[in-house]
Amino acid sequence: MYSSGKSNRPALYYFVYILSLLIFGTNGILVSHISIESSQIVLMRTLLGGLMLSLLVLVRGGFDRASVKAELRALLGGGVALGLNWVALFTAYRLLNVSLATLIYYAGPMLVLLFSPLLFGERIRVITIAAVVIVAVGLVCISGSIASSGLSLAGLFAAAVAALFYAALIVFNKRITRTSGLQTAAIELDIAFVVVLIYTLLTVGLPHPTPADIPWLLTLGLVNTGLAYLLYFTGLQKLPAQSVALISYVDPVSALVFSALILHESLTPTQLLGAVLIIGGAILGELRKA
């Protein structure tokens, strides 16, 4: 699974990537049981996930210095983008309503898809454009009620910056071909930890979790961050950029569904329609010409 060479098993990498997104979809459930601030939660998850994967790399023989050195700029860029992506998103959540911030944030993968011909030499087909439109409409539907009053220019800017860093994360990691998914995830989570640590120290300070928080933080850090980002980066490196962008919308759909099933949050008919449109659009975008 962790080979950095050319993939001759595309189905495996689709499975790995989608599985990571489904795991991400349970983040909200875990976070709902944790009492500390959201940025402090991310600080803990990057710490735990980065440590876990770094130790795993060391157990497996250490980092491949040659590949890491050759792709150091992309690895550093990806780690910084990952950390700043979270920082900007949390700022947007504070200044805007969550629905609008989320809607703007998920414009990031769309940017990657639309610029994939320039960035990666991938041809955009008519069916892909149709898929983008369908997914965009679906995303608006699942975002729920978006308040138009009391908009904050600073919040809108933060959400746009988060979307740009989300796109940058994908672009940087698509340029990593020699470093394995395991080592990429370890390095980028460690770098993201440093970025989020600086942000947390400047805003809310270091976390002080309660004993009741610990099991949820461990699950979030080790499974939903360490394992999930290992799967995420492994799949991301092997799949076309357009596929990565379209399939990424499994994340918000799964979060919506899991919240309804486990937290018993209500789903409106519009949100259900949005989920269907997103999944249908993603499938449509993956259809190949006969």
C-alpha positions as a printed Julia matrix, in Angstrom:
290×3 Matrix{Float64}:
   0.0    0.0     0.0
   2.83   2.4     0.85
   5.0    2.05   -2.23
   5.89   5.33   -3.85
   6.23   3.91   -7.34
   3.69   3.98  -10.13
   0.42   2.34   -9.19
  -0.98  -0.53  -11.15
  -3.77  -1.03   -8.61
  -6.03   2.01   -9.04
  -9.03   0.35   -7.36
  -7.0   -0.12   -4.17
  -6.07   3.56   -4.05
  -9.66   4.66   -4.67
 -10.67   2.45   -1.74
  -7.88   3.83    0.48
  -8.73   7.44   -0.35
 -12.49   7.02    0.14
 -11.92   5.15    3.42
  -9.87   8.09    4.73
 -12.7   10.49    3.86
 -15.24   8.28    5.62
 -13.05   8.31    8.73
 -12.8   12.1     8.51
 -16.59  12.14    8.41
 -16.71  10.88   12.01
 -14.58  13.75   13.32
 -17.62  15.77   14.35
 -18.93  12.9    16.46
 -15.66  12.61   18.37
 -15.26  16.38   18.76
 -18.76  16.65   20.22
 -17.47  14.72   23.26
 -14.37  16.9    23.83
 -14.53  19.99   26.04
 -11.44  21.97   24.94
 -11.33  24.64   22.2
 -11.38  23.56   18.54
  -7.84  24.79   17.81
  -6.62  22.97   20.92
  -8.29  19.8    19.65
  -6.42  20.13   16.36
  -3.18  20.75   18.25
  -3.68  17.47   20.12
  -4.67  15.51   17.01
  -1.63  16.69   15.03
   0.62  15.93   18.02
  -0.74  12.41   18.51
  -1.07  11.58   14.8
   2.36  12.95   13.94
   4.02  11.11   16.83
   2.32   7.83   15.95
   3.32   7.94   12.3
   6.85   9.2    13.03
   7.4    6.3    15.44
   6.01   3.89   12.84
   8.45   5.27   10.26
  11.34   4.76   12.69
  10.22   1.2    13.48
  10.13   0.46    9.74
  13.71   1.59    9.27
  13.55   5.38    9.33
  12.91   8.09    6.79
  14.15   7.68    3.22
  16.56  10.62    3.27
  17.08  10.66   -0.49
  13.38  10.94   -1.36
  12.65  13.36    1.49
  15.53  15.6     0.43
  14.44  15.51   -3.21
  10.86  16.46   -2.32
  11.53  18.59    0.75
   9.92  21.74   -0.68
   6.68  19.94   -1.48
   6.65  18.22    1.93
   7.24  21.5     3.76
   4.65  23.24    1.61
   2.12  20.5     2.27
   2.7   20.57    6.02
   2.42  24.35    6.24
  -0.68  24.29    4.01
  -2.26  21.65    6.25
  -1.64  23.7     9.38
  -2.65  27.08    7.92
  -5.7   25.45    6.34
  -6.96  24.56    9.81
  -5.97  27.92   11.31
  -7.85  29.86    8.62
 -10.88  27.57    8.83
 -11.22  27.98   12.61
 -10.96  31.74   12.19
 -13.75  31.6     9.6
 -15.9   29.5    11.93
 -15.6   32.19   14.61
 -16.42  35.07   12.29
 -19.04  33.47   10.01
 -21.78  30.92   10.41
 -20.44  27.39   10.0
 -22.53  26.63    6.91
 -21.17  29.54    4.9
 -17.6   28.95    6.05
 -17.87  25.29    5.05
 -19.36  26.14    1.68
 -16.5   28.52    0.85
 -13.91  26.11    2.25
 -14.94  23.3    -0.07
 -14.32  25.51   -3.06
 -10.69  24.44   -2.6
 -10.93  21.07   -4.38
 -12.96  22.72   -7.14
 -10.08  25.1    -7.78
  -7.71  22.16   -8.13
 -10.04  20.46  -10.57
 -10.57  23.54  -12.71
  -6.84  24.31  -12.89
  -5.75  20.68  -13.3
  -4.97  21.17  -17.04
  -2.41  23.85  -16.13
  -1.11  22.22  -12.95
  -1.02  18.55  -13.94
  -1.69  18.41  -17.67
  -5.04  16.66  -17.16
  -7.76  17.24  -19.76
 -11.14  18.39  -18.48
 -14.0   16.63  -20.26
 -17.54  17.94  -20.67
 -18.8   15.22  -18.35
 -16.37  16.46  -15.68
 -17.72  20.01  -15.93
 -21.25  18.62  -15.55
 -20.1   16.69  -12.49
 -18.6   19.85  -10.96
 -21.88  21.73  -11.39
 -23.87  18.88   -9.83
 -21.49  18.59   -6.86
 -21.52  22.38   -6.34
 -25.34  22.43   -6.22
 -25.28  19.48   -3.84
 -22.8   21.25   -1.57
 -25.07  24.3    -1.38
 -27.97  22.0    -0.46
 -26.18  20.19    2.37
 -24.84  23.44    3.8
 -28.3   24.18    5.11
 -29.44  27.69    5.97
 -26.83  30.28    5.08
 -27.46  33.6     6.79
 -26.86  36.61    4.6
 -27.0   39.15    7.41
 -24.08  40.21    9.59
 -21.45  38.97    7.17
 -17.89  39.63    8.23
 -15.4   40.61    5.55
 -12.65  39.2     7.75
 -14.59  35.93    8.05
 -15.13  35.73    4.3
 -11.44  36.37    3.75
 -10.47  33.68    6.29
 -12.77  31.15    4.62
 -11.32  31.98    1.19
  -7.78  31.6     2.58
  -8.75  28.21    4.06
 -10.04  27.12    0.65
  -6.79  28.24   -1.01
  -4.69  26.33    1.51
  -6.92  23.25    1.02
  -6.2   23.5    -2.7
  -2.5   24.06   -2.0
  -2.43  20.93    0.18
  -3.7   18.84   -2.74
  -1.33  20.47   -5.23
   1.77  20.04   -3.06
   0.97  16.4    -2.37
   0.27  15.62   -6.01
   3.88  16.68   -6.63
   5.17  14.12   -4.12
   5.88  10.88   -5.98
   8.96   9.37   -4.32
   8.19   9.75   -0.62
   5.77   7.1     0.65
   2.33   7.95    1.99
   3.45   6.93    5.49
   6.46   9.23    5.52
   4.55  12.05    3.85
   1.77  11.89    6.44
   4.27  11.8     9.33
   6.28  14.78    8.08
   3.31  16.94    7.17
   1.46  16.28   10.43
   4.61  17.17   12.39
   4.94  20.42   10.44
   1.22  21.17   10.85
   1.61  20.64   14.6
   4.21  23.39   14.77
   1.97  25.77   12.78
  -1.1   25.07   14.94
   0.99  25.28   18.13
   2.04  28.83   17.27
  -1.56  29.77   16.47
  -2.9   28.21   19.68
  -0.29  29.91   21.88
  -1.19  33.27   20.33
  -4.95  32.78   20.78
  -6.37  30.42   23.43
  -3.26  28.93   24.98
  -2.28  25.32   25.62
  -5.07  22.76   26.15
  -6.01  21.28   29.52
  -8.16  18.25   28.66
 -10.25  16.54   31.31
  -9.96  12.8    32.01
 -13.23  12.34   30.11
 -11.66  13.97   27.04
  -8.71  11.57   26.86
 -10.33   8.53   25.14
 -11.92  10.77   22.51
  -8.7   12.69   21.91
  -6.73   9.45   21.57
  -9.21   8.12   19.02
  -9.22  11.41   17.13
  -5.42  11.64   17.16
  -4.43   8.04   16.47
  -7.27   6.81   14.23
  -8.92   9.87   12.68
  -5.62  11.71   12.19
  -2.7    9.27   12.16
  -4.35   6.37   10.34
  -6.72   8.53    8.28
  -4.0   10.85    6.96
  -1.78   7.86    6.16
  -4.61   6.53    3.98
  -5.42  10.01    2.64
  -1.92  10.87    1.45
  -1.36   7.37    0.09
  -4.47   7.59   -2.09
  -4.01  11.26   -2.97
  -0.55  10.68   -4.42
  -1.75   7.89   -6.71
  -5.03   9.26   -8.08
  -5.63  11.91  -10.77
  -6.09  15.42   -9.37
  -9.61  15.63  -10.79
 -10.6   12.4    -9.04
  -9.09  13.63   -5.78
 -11.07  16.87   -6.02
 -14.43  15.3    -6.85
 -14.24  12.39   -4.43
 -13.17  14.72   -1.58
 -16.83  15.71   -1.22
 -17.51  12.29    0.32
 -16.14  13.92    3.49
 -18.94  16.46    4.14
 -21.6   13.98    3.0
 -20.35  11.27    5.36
 -20.17  13.8     8.21
 -23.81  14.69    7.56
 -24.93  11.06    7.44
 -22.92   9.93   10.48
 -24.22  12.87   12.54
 -27.77  11.88   11.64
 -27.25   8.19   12.4
 -25.19   8.5    15.59
 -25.98  11.94   17.04
 -29.6   11.8    15.78
 -29.33  15.2    14.12
 -32.21  15.86   11.76
 -31.7   15.91    8.0
 -33.88  18.12    5.82
 -35.1   16.9     2.43
 -32.86  19.55    0.85
 -29.8   18.15    2.62
 -30.69  14.62    1.55
 -31.02  15.86   -2.02
 -27.63  17.54   -1.68
 -26.02  14.32   -0.51
 -27.47  12.43   -3.48
 -26.27  15.14   -5.88
 -22.73  15.11   -4.47
 -22.36  11.34   -4.61
 -23.98  11.21   -8.04
 -21.76  14.01   -9.33
 -18.63  12.32   -8.05
 -19.62   9.05   -9.73
 -20.46  10.89  -12.94
 -17.06  12.56  -12.92
 -15.35   9.18  -12.73
 -17.15   7.71  -15.71
 -14.79   6.95  -18.59
 -15.51   7.17  -22.26
 -16.39   3.88  -23.82
